[in-house]
Amino acid sequence: MYKRTPGGDLDTIEVTKGSIDTIKTVGGGNTIHSEITRWSAVSRYDGYVYKFYKRTPEQAPRLTDEHTTLFKQFFMAKSKPGSYLGETNVFTYPFTSSIINNGAPHATELLSDISEVDVNGKKYLDIKVFQISNDKTFIYDELGRSGGTVQCYWAPHVGIIKREHMTKSIS
């Protein structure tokens, strides 16, 4: 359940599909195993379908040793029949304080770590706050316009717990 501020409109996002895959990356005589997740969800409030995914295929990584860090970019798209808002680079994992774009339509930057955040009376711990330079999935007015700089709050084992538009005073 999500609550829009201001206005207090409530929305339930229902996950309709989800998957977790293990990926094996081989190169330079090294092998790295990692997991990716994908899901699709529908907003009961406005009927939009959200898709969260990692693009495949991606560029072949250069593995120098078994400790090579592979940055994975995750994306969200928002659409419904007759309305496609577009795709946003939600974040790059492992989290980094550098802006990483690598051909993605929108840059993401880790801003801070927060030990605790309260959202609608529920406490979340070990929060990462990151900023998306132009979030096409964030509708900011009654005309359905989207985009702009958005900060996201991410909690381990939960996901995104809050999104806040930085110039429109909407979360």
mmCIF file of the C-alpha atoms, coordinates in Angstrom:
data_MODEL
# 
_entry.id   MODEL 
# 
loop_
_atom_site.group_PDB 
_atom_site.id 
_atom_site.type_symbol 
_atom_site.label_atom_id 
_atom_site.label_alt_id 
_atom_site.label_comp_id 
_atom_site.label_asym_id 
_atom_site.label_entity_id 
_atom_site.label_seq_id 
_atom_site.pdbx_PDB_ins_code 
_atom_site.Cartn_x 
_atom_site.Cartn_y 
_atom_site.Cartn_z 
_atom_site.occupancy 
_atom_site.B_iso_or_equiv 
_atom_site.pdbx_formal_charge 
_atom_site.auth_seq_id 
_atom_site.auth_comp_id 
_atom_site.auth_asym_id 
_atom_site.auth_atom_id 
_atom_site.pdbx_PDB_model_num 
ATOM 1   C CA . MET A 1 1   ? 0.000  0.000   0.000   1.00 0.00 ? 1   MET A CA 1 
ATOM 2   C CA . TYR A 1 2   ? 1.390  3.396   -0.990  1.00 0.00 ? 2   TYR A CA 1 
ATOM 3   C CA . LYS A 1 3   ? 0.126  6.827   0.062   1.00 0.00 ? 3   LYS A CA 1 
ATOM 4   C CA . ARG A 1 4   ? 0.572  9.927   -2.073  1.00 0.00 ? 4   ARG A CA 1 
ATOM 5   C CA . THR A 1 5   ? 1.565  13.136  -0.317  1.00 0.00 ? 5   THR A CA 1 
ATOM 6   C CA . PRO A 1 6   ? -0.064 15.661  -0.618  1.00 0.00 ? 6   PRO A CA 1 
ATOM 7   C CA . GLY A 1 7   ? -3.612 14.411  -1.120  1.00 0.00 ? 7   GLY A CA 1 
ATOM 8   C CA . GLY A 1 8   ? -3.422 11.113  0.727   1.00 0.00 ? 8   GLY A CA 1 
ATOM 9   C CA . ASP A 1 9   ? -4.553 9.004   -2.251  1.00 0.00 ? 9   ASP A CA 1 
ATOM 10  C CA . LEU A 1 10  ? -3.925 5.333   -1.515  1.00 0.00 ? 10  LEU A CA 1 
ATOM 11  C CA . ASP A 1 11  ? -2.666 2.820   -4.048  1.00 0.00 ? 11  ASP A CA 1 
ATOM 12  C CA . THR A 1 12  ? -2.082 -0.901  -3.857  1.00 0.00 ? 12  THR A CA 1 
ATOM 13  C CA . ILE A 1 13  ? 0.591  -2.227  -6.182  1.00 0.00 ? 13  ILE A CA 1 
ATOM 14  C CA . GLU A 1 14  ? -0.142 -5.902  -6.886  1.00 0.00 ? 14  GLU A CA 1 
ATOM 15  C CA . VAL A 1 15  ? 2.775  -8.040  -8.073  1.00 0.00 ? 15  VAL A CA 1 
ATOM 16  C CA . THR A 1 16  ? 1.540  -10.210 -10.950 1.00 0.00 ? 16  THR A CA 1 
ATOM 17  C CA . LYS A 1 17  ? 4.804  -11.910 -11.985 1.00 0.00 ? 17  LYS A CA 1 
ATOM 18  C CA . GLY A 1 18  ? 8.208  -12.364 -10.451 1.00 0.00 ? 18  GLY A CA 1 
ATOM 19  C CA . SER A 1 19  ? 11.354 -14.367 -11.061 1.00 0.00 ? 19  SER A CA 1 
ATOM 20  C CA . ILE A 1 20  ? 14.880 -14.788 -9.757  1.00 0.00 ? 20  ILE A CA 1 
ATOM 21  C CA . ASP A 1 21  ? 17.645 -16.133 -11.991 1.00 0.00 ? 21  ASP A CA 1 
ATOM 22  C CA . THR A 1 22  ? 21.246 -17.087 -11.379 1.00 0.00 ? 22  THR A CA 1 
ATOM 23  C CA . ILE A 1 23  ? 23.686 -15.769 -13.967 1.00 0.00 ? 23  ILE A CA 1 
ATOM 24  C CA . LYS A 1 24  ? 27.118 -17.207 -14.619 1.00 0.00 ? 24  LYS A CA 1 
ATOM 25  C CA . THR A 1 25  ? 29.673 -14.768 -16.064 1.00 0.00 ? 25  THR A CA 1 
ATOM 26  C CA . VAL A 1 26  ? 32.915 -16.209 -17.436 1.00 0.00 ? 26  VAL A CA 1 
ATOM 27  C CA . GLY A 1 27  ? 35.957 -14.317 -18.680 1.00 0.00 ? 27  GLY A CA 1 
ATOM 28  C CA . GLY A 1 28  ? 39.696 -14.007 -18.255 1.00 0.00 ? 28  GLY A CA 1 
ATOM 29  C CA . GLY A 1 29  ? 39.830 -17.452 -16.680 1.00 0.00 ? 29  GLY A CA 1 
ATOM 30  C CA . ASN A 1 30  ? 37.409 -16.406 -13.920 1.00 0.00 ? 30  ASN A CA 1 
ATOM 31  C CA . THR A 1 31  ? 33.770 -17.214 -13.167 1.00 0.00 ? 31  THR A CA 1 
ATOM 32  C CA . ILE A 1 32  ? 31.333 -15.065 -11.181 1.00 0.00 ? 32  ILE A CA 1 
ATOM 33  C CA . HIS A 1 33  ? 27.831 -16.190 -10.178 1.00 0.00 ? 33  HIS A CA 1 
ATOM 34  C CA . SER A 1 34  ? 25.184 -13.559 -9.427  1.00 0.00 ? 34  SER A CA 1 
ATOM 35  C CA . GLU A 1 35  ? 21.428 -13.300 -9.092  1.00 0.00 ? 35  GLU A CA 1 
ATOM 36  C CA . ILE A 1 36  ? 18.954 -10.997 -10.786 1.00 0.00 ? 36  ILE A CA 1 
ATOM 37  C CA . THR A 1 37  ? 15.286 -10.451 -10.122 1.00 0.00 ? 37  THR A CA 1 
ATOM 38  C CA . ARG A 1 38  ? 12.402 -9.296  -12.309 1.00 0.00 ? 38  ARG A CA 1 
ATOM 39  C CA . TRP A 1 39  ? 8.810  -8.451  -11.500 1.00 0.00 ? 39  TRP A CA 1 
ATOM 40  C CA . SER A 1 40  ? 5.671  -6.966  -13.007 1.00 0.00 ? 40  SER A CA 1 
ATOM 41  C CA . ALA A 1 41  ? 3.013  -5.213  -10.949 1.00 0.00 ? 41  ALA A CA 1 
ATOM 42  C CA . VAL A 1 42  ? -0.270 -3.401  -11.542 1.00 0.00 ? 42  VAL A CA 1 
ATOM 43  C CA . SER A 1 43  ? -1.469 -0.241  -9.793  1.00 0.00 ? 43  SER A CA 1 
ATOM 44  C CA . ARG A 1 44  ? -5.066 -0.607  -8.631  1.00 0.00 ? 44  ARG A CA 1 
ATOM 45  C CA . TYR A 1 45  ? -5.358 3.194   -8.460  1.00 0.00 ? 45  TYR A CA 1 
ATOM 46  C CA . ASP A 1 46  ? -4.509 4.140   -12.044 1.00 0.00 ? 46  ASP A CA 1 
ATOM 47  C CA . GLY A 1 47  ? -4.159 0.825   -13.916 1.00 0.00 ? 47  GLY A CA 1 
ATOM 48  C CA . TYR A 1 48  ? -0.508 1.316   -14.890 1.00 0.00 ? 48  TYR A CA 1 
ATOM 49  C CA . VAL A 1 49  ? 1.727  -1.735  -15.227 1.00 0.00 ? 49  VAL A CA 1 
ATOM 50  C CA . TYR A 1 50  ? 5.187  -1.417  -13.674 1.00 0.00 ? 50  TYR A CA 1 
ATOM 51  C CA . LYS A 1 51  ? 8.015  -3.663  -14.813 1.00 0.00 ? 51  LYS A CA 1 
ATOM 52  C CA . PHE A 1 52  ? 11.280 -3.941  -12.882 1.00 0.00 ? 52  PHE A CA 1 
ATOM 53  C CA . TYR A 1 53  ? 14.095 -5.735  -14.664 1.00 0.00 ? 53  TYR A CA 1 
ATOM 54  C CA . LYS A 1 54  ? 17.704 -5.954  -15.682 1.00 0.00 ? 54  LYS A CA 1 
ATOM 55  C CA . ARG A 1 55  ? 18.291 -5.616  -19.407 1.00 0.00 ? 55  ARG A CA 1 
ATOM 56  C CA . THR A 1 56  ? 19.736 -8.605  -21.217 1.00 0.00 ? 56  THR A CA 1 
ATOM 57  C CA . PRO A 1 57  ? 21.922 -9.155  -23.049 1.00 0.00 ? 57  PRO A CA 1 
ATOM 58  C CA . GLU A 1 58  ? 24.468 -6.729  -21.677 1.00 0.00 ? 58  GLU A CA 1 
ATOM 59  C CA . GLN A 1 59  ? 28.019 -5.884  -22.680 1.00 0.00 ? 59  GLN A CA 1 
ATOM 60  C CA . ALA A 1 60  ? 30.506 -8.684  -22.076 1.00 0.00 ? 60  ALA A CA 1 
ATOM 61  C CA . PRO A 1 61  ? 32.324 -7.897  -18.821 1.00 0.00 ? 61  PRO A CA 1 
ATOM 62  C CA . ARG A 1 62  ? 36.096 -7.870  -18.486 1.00 0.00 ? 62  ARG A CA 1 
ATOM 63  C CA . LEU A 1 63  ? 36.865 -10.156 -15.591 1.00 0.00 ? 63  LEU A CA 1 
ATOM 64  C CA . THR A 1 64  ? 40.356 -9.468  -14.306 1.00 0.00 ? 64  THR A CA 1 
ATOM 65  C CA . ASP A 1 65  ? 40.069 -11.726 -11.260 1.00 0.00 ? 65  ASP A CA 1 
ATOM 66  C CA . GLU A 1 66  ? 37.477 -13.413 -9.059  1.00 0.00 ? 66  GLU A CA 1 
ATOM 67  C CA . HIS A 1 67  ? 37.059 -10.185 -7.045  1.00 0.00 ? 67  HIS A CA 1 
ATOM 68  C CA . THR A 1 68  ? 35.929 -8.091  -10.042 1.00 0.00 ? 68  THR A CA 1 
ATOM 69  C CA . THR A 1 69  ? 32.821 -6.035  -9.222  1.00 0.00 ? 69  THR A CA 1 
ATOM 70  C CA . LEU A 1 70  ? 30.108 -6.339  -11.839 1.00 0.00 ? 70  LEU A CA 1 
ATOM 71  C CA . PHE A 1 71  ? 27.772 -3.354  -11.734 1.00 0.00 ? 71  PHE A CA 1 
ATOM 72  C CA . LYS A 1 72  ? 24.226 -4.278  -12.657 1.00 0.00 ? 72  LYS A CA 1 
ATOM 73  C CA . GLN A 1 73  ? 21.779 -1.644  -13.809 1.00 0.00 ? 73  GLN A CA 1 
ATOM 74  C CA . PHE A 1 74  ? 18.119 -2.153  -12.931 1.00 0.00 ? 74  PHE A CA 1 
ATOM 75  C CA . PHE A 1 75  ? 15.282 -0.462  -14.783 1.00 0.00 ? 75  PHE A CA 1 
ATOM 76  C CA . MET A 1 76  ? 11.614 0.295   -14.261 1.00 0.00 ? 76  MET A CA 1 
ATOM 77  C CA . ALA A 1 77  ? 9.081  0.911   -17.019 1.00 0.00 ? 77  ALA A CA 1 
ATOM 78  C CA . LYS A 1 78  ? 5.522  2.181   -16.614 1.00 0.00 ? 78  LYS A CA 1 
ATOM 79  C CA . SER A 1 79  ? 2.770  1.718   -19.202 1.00 0.00 ? 79  SER A CA 1 
ATOM 80  C CA . LYS A 1 80  ? -0.864 0.921   -19.901 1.00 0.00 ? 80  LYS A CA 1 
ATOM 81  C CA . PRO A 1 81  ? -2.809 0.698   -23.152 1.00 0.00 ? 81  PRO A CA 1 
ATOM 82  C CA . GLY A 1 82  ? -2.624 4.105   -24.809 1.00 0.00 ? 82  GLY A CA 1 
ATOM 83  C CA . SER A 1 83  ? -0.013 5.480   -22.427 1.00 0.00 ? 83  SER A CA 1 
ATOM 84  C CA . TYR A 1 84  ? 3.678  4.593   -22.289 1.00 0.00 ? 84  TYR A CA 1 
ATOM 85  C CA . LEU A 1 85  ? 5.601  6.779   -19.837 1.00 0.00 ? 85  LEU A CA 1 
ATOM 86  C CA . GLY A 1 86  ? 8.943  5.204   -20.550 1.00 0.00 ? 86  GLY A CA 1 
ATOM 87  C CA . GLU A 1 87  ? 11.882 3.603   -18.859 1.00 0.00 ? 87  GLU A CA 1 
ATOM 88  C CA . THR A 1 88  ? 14.013 4.775   -15.951 1.00 0.00 ? 88  THR A CA 1 
ATOM 89  C CA . ASN A 1 89  ? 17.363 3.526   -14.707 1.00 0.00 ? 89  ASN A CA 1 
ATOM 90  C CA . VAL A 1 90  ? 16.258 2.889   -11.137 1.00 0.00 ? 90  VAL A CA 1 
ATOM 91  C CA . PHE A 1 91  ? 19.654 2.046   -9.661  1.00 0.00 ? 91  PHE A CA 1 
ATOM 92  C CA . THR A 1 92  ? 22.989 0.414   -10.199 1.00 0.00 ? 92  THR A CA 1 
ATOM 93  C CA . TYR A 1 93  ? 24.050 -2.388  -7.871  1.00 0.00 ? 93  TYR A CA 1 
ATOM 94  C CA . PRO A 1 94  ? 26.328 -2.627  -5.981  1.00 0.00 ? 94  PRO A CA 1 
ATOM 95  C CA . PHE A 1 95  ? 25.402 0.904   -4.966  1.00 0.00 ? 95  PHE A CA 1 
ATOM 96  C CA . THR A 1 96  ? 27.954 3.518   -5.907  1.00 0.00 ? 96  THR A CA 1 
ATOM 97  C CA . SER A 1 97  ? 28.375 7.229   -5.198  1.00 0.00 ? 97  SER A CA 1 
ATOM 98  C CA . SER A 1 98  ? 29.493 7.790   -8.785  1.00 0.00 ? 98  SER A CA 1 
ATOM 99  C CA . ILE A 1 99  ? 26.977 8.633   -11.460 1.00 0.00 ? 99  ILE A CA 1 
ATOM 100 C CA . ILE A 1 100 ? 26.801 5.650   -13.792 1.00 0.00 ? 100 ILE A CA 1 
ATOM 101 C CA . ASN A 1 101 ? 24.996 5.955   -17.093 1.00 0.00 ? 101 ASN A CA 1 
ATOM 102 C CA . ASN A 1 102 ? 26.643 3.456   -19.491 1.00 0.00 ? 102 ASN A CA 1 
ATOM 103 C CA . GLY A 1 103 ? 24.120 4.144   -22.231 1.00 0.00 ? 103 GLY A CA 1 
ATOM 104 C CA . ALA A 1 104 ? 21.137 4.134   -19.850 1.00 0.00 ? 104 ALA A CA 1 
ATOM 105 C CA . PRO A 1 105 ? 18.579 6.890   -20.466 1.00 0.00 ? 105 PRO A CA 1 
ATOM 106 C CA . HIS A 1 106 ? 18.847 8.313   -16.940 1.00 0.00 ? 106 HIS A CA 1 
ATOM 107 C CA . ALA A 1 107 ? 21.786 8.597   -14.555 1.00 0.00 ? 107 ALA A CA 1 
ATOM 108 C CA . THR A 1 108 ? 21.548 7.376   -10.965 1.00 0.00 ? 108 THR A CA 1 
ATOM 109 C CA . GLU A 1 109 ? 23.683 8.520   -8.033  1.00 0.00 ? 109 GLU A CA 1 
ATOM 110 C CA . LEU A 1 110 ? 23.879 7.185   -4.479  1.00 0.00 ? 110 LEU A CA 1 
ATOM 111 C CA . LEU A 1 111 ? 23.446 10.175  -2.154  1.00 0.00 ? 111 LEU A CA 1 
ATOM 112 C CA . SER A 1 112 ? 23.603 8.786   1.373   1.00 0.00 ? 112 SER A CA 1 
ATOM 113 C CA . ASP A 1 113 ? 23.123 5.970   3.846   1.00 0.00 ? 113 ASP A CA 1 
ATOM 114 C CA . ILE A 1 114 ? 20.542 6.551   6.575   1.00 0.00 ? 114 ILE A CA 1 
ATOM 115 C CA . SER A 1 115 ? 20.355 4.293   9.612   1.00 0.00 ? 115 SER A CA 1 
ATOM 116 C CA . GLU A 1 116 ? 16.576 4.604   10.068  1.00 0.00 ? 116 GLU A CA 1 
ATOM 117 C CA . VAL A 1 117 ? 13.572 6.059   8.204   1.00 0.00 ? 117 VAL A CA 1 
ATOM 118 C CA . ASP A 1 118 ? 9.926  6.195   9.264   1.00 0.00 ? 118 ASP A CA 1 
ATOM 119 C CA . VAL A 1 119 ? 7.364  5.855   6.441   1.00 0.00 ? 119 VAL A CA 1 
ATOM 120 C CA . ASN A 1 120 ? 3.683  6.019   7.440   1.00 0.00 ? 120 ASN A CA 1 
ATOM 121 C CA . GLY A 1 121 ? 4.488  4.896   10.979  1.00 0.00 ? 121 GLY A CA 1 
ATOM 122 C CA . LYS A 1 122 ? 6.701  1.950   9.999   1.00 0.00 ? 122 LYS A CA 1 
ATOM 123 C CA . LYS A 1 123 ? 10.465 2.028   10.696  1.00 0.00 ? 123 LYS A CA 1 
ATOM 124 C CA . TYR A 1 124 ? 12.971 0.804   8.130   1.00 0.00 ? 124 TYR A CA 1 
ATOM 125 C CA . LEU A 1 125 ? 16.697 0.314   8.814   1.00 0.00 ? 125 LEU A CA 1 
ATOM 126 C CA . ASP A 1 126 ? 19.916 0.627   6.746   1.00 0.00 ? 126 ASP A CA 1 
ATOM 127 C CA . ILE A 1 127 ? 18.385 2.843   4.053   1.00 0.00 ? 127 ILE A CA 1 
ATOM 128 C CA . LYS A 1 128 ? 20.137 3.840   0.835   1.00 0.00 ? 128 LYS A CA 1 
ATOM 129 C CA . VAL A 1 129 ? 19.038 7.133   -0.707  1.00 0.00 ? 129 VAL A CA 1 
ATOM 130 C CA . PHE A 1 130 ? 19.720 7.542   -4.407  1.00 0.00 ? 130 PHE A CA 1 
ATOM 131 C CA . GLN A 1 131 ? 18.741 10.121  -6.984  1.00 0.00 ? 131 GLN A CA 1 
ATOM 132 C CA . ILE A 1 132 ? 17.482 9.551   -10.516 1.00 0.00 ? 132 ILE A CA 1 
ATOM 133 C CA . SER A 1 133 ? 18.225 12.418  -12.893 1.00 0.00 ? 133 SER A CA 1 
ATOM 134 C CA . ASN A 1 134 ? 14.976 12.060  -14.880 1.00 0.00 ? 134 ASN A CA 1 
ATOM 135 C CA . ASP A 1 135 ? 12.457 9.503   -13.616 1.00 0.00 ? 135 ASP A CA 1 
ATOM 136 C CA . LYS A 1 136 ? 9.976  8.932   -16.459 1.00 0.00 ? 136 LYS A CA 1 
ATOM 137 C CA . THR A 1 137 ? 7.807  6.672   -14.266 1.00 0.00 ? 137 THR A CA 1 
ATOM 138 C CA . PHE A 1 138 ? 7.002  9.401   -11.696 1.00 0.00 ? 138 PHE A CA 1 
ATOM 139 C CA . ILE A 1 139 ? 3.715  11.188  -12.502 1.00 0.00 ? 139 ILE A CA 1 
ATOM 140 C CA . TYR A 1 140 ? 3.785  14.575  -10.809 1.00 0.00 ? 140 TYR A CA 1 
ATOM 141 C CA . ASP A 1 141 ? 0.494  16.264  -11.755 1.00 0.00 ? 141 ASP A CA 1 
ATOM 142 C CA . GLU A 1 142 ? -3.144 15.656  -12.615 1.00 0.00 ? 142 GLU A CA 1 
ATOM 143 C CA . LEU A 1 143 ? -2.384 15.962  -16.345 1.00 0.00 ? 143 LEU A CA 1 
ATOM 144 C CA . GLY A 1 144 ? -0.246 12.816  -16.209 1.00 0.00 ? 144 GLY A CA 1 
ATOM 145 C CA . ARG A 1 145 ? 3.062  14.576  -16.844 1.00 0.00 ? 145 ARG A CA 1 
ATOM 146 C CA . SER A 1 146 ? 6.117  12.703  -15.643 1.00 0.00 ? 146 SER A CA 1 
ATOM 147 C CA . GLY A 1 147 ? 9.863  13.072  -15.249 1.00 0.00 ? 147 GLY A CA 1 
ATOM 148 C CA . GLY A 1 148 ? 12.206 15.216  -13.249 1.00 0.00 ? 148 GLY A CA 1 
ATOM 149 C CA . THR A 1 149 ? 14.710 14.565  -10.490 1.00 0.00 ? 149 THR A CA 1 
ATOM 150 C CA . VAL A 1 150 ? 13.446 11.953  -8.029  1.00 0.00 ? 150 VAL A CA 1 
ATOM 151 C CA . GLN A 1 151 ? 15.031 10.629  -4.839  1.00 0.00 ? 151 GLN A CA 1 
ATOM 152 C CA . CYS A 1 152 ? 14.336 7.024   -3.859  1.00 0.00 ? 152 CYS A CA 1 
ATOM 153 C CA . TYR A 1 153 ? 14.678 5.397   -0.462  1.00 0.00 ? 153 TYR A CA 1 
ATOM 154 C CA . TRP A 1 154 ? 15.642 1.710   -0.612  1.00 0.00 ? 154 TRP A CA 1 
ATOM 155 C CA . ALA A 1 155 ? 15.445 -0.737  2.322   1.00 0.00 ? 155 ALA A CA 1 
ATOM 156 C CA . PRO A 1 156 ? 17.144 -4.160  2.352   1.00 0.00 ? 156 PRO A CA 1 
ATOM 157 C CA . HIS A 1 157 ? 14.781 -7.113  1.815   1.00 0.00 ? 157 HIS A CA 1 
ATOM 158 C CA . VAL A 1 158 ? 11.937 -4.683  1.035   1.00 0.00 ? 158 VAL A CA 1 
ATOM 159 C CA . GLY A 1 159 ? 12.917 -2.545  -1.972  1.00 0.00 ? 159 GLY A CA 1 
ATOM 160 C CA . ILE A 1 160 ? 11.873 1.026   -2.671  1.00 0.00 ? 160 ILE A CA 1 
ATOM 161 C CA . ILE A 1 161 ? 9.900  2.355   0.307   1.00 0.00 ? 161 ILE A CA 1 
ATOM 162 C CA . LYS A 1 162 ? 9.564  5.988   -0.767  1.00 0.00 ? 162 LYS A CA 1 
ATOM 163 C CA . ARG A 1 163 ? 10.006 8.136   -3.891  1.00 0.00 ? 163 ARG A CA 1 
ATOM 164 C CA . GLU A 1 164 ? 10.119 11.909  -3.636  1.00 0.00 ? 164 GLU A CA 1 
ATOM 165 C CA . HIS A 1 165 ? 10.010 14.437  -6.508  1.00 0.00 ? 165 HIS A CA 1 
ATOM 166 C CA . MET A 1 166 ? 12.637 17.075  -5.742  1.00 0.00 ? 166 MET A CA 1 
ATOM 167 C CA . THR A 1 167 ? 10.898 20.111  -7.297  1.00 0.00 ? 167 THR A CA 1 
ATOM 168 C CA . LYS A 1 168 ? 7.178  19.267  -7.013  1.00 0.00 ? 168 LYS A CA 1 
ATOM 169 C CA . SER A 1 169 ? 6.827  18.479  -3.260  1.00 0.00 ? 169 SER A CA 1 
ATOM 170 C CA . ILE A 1 170 ? 5.202  15.121  -3.997  1.00 0.00 ? 170 ILE A CA 1 
ATOM 171 C CA . SER A 1 171 ? 6.120  11.727  -2.583  1.00 0.00 ? 171 SER A CA 1 
# 
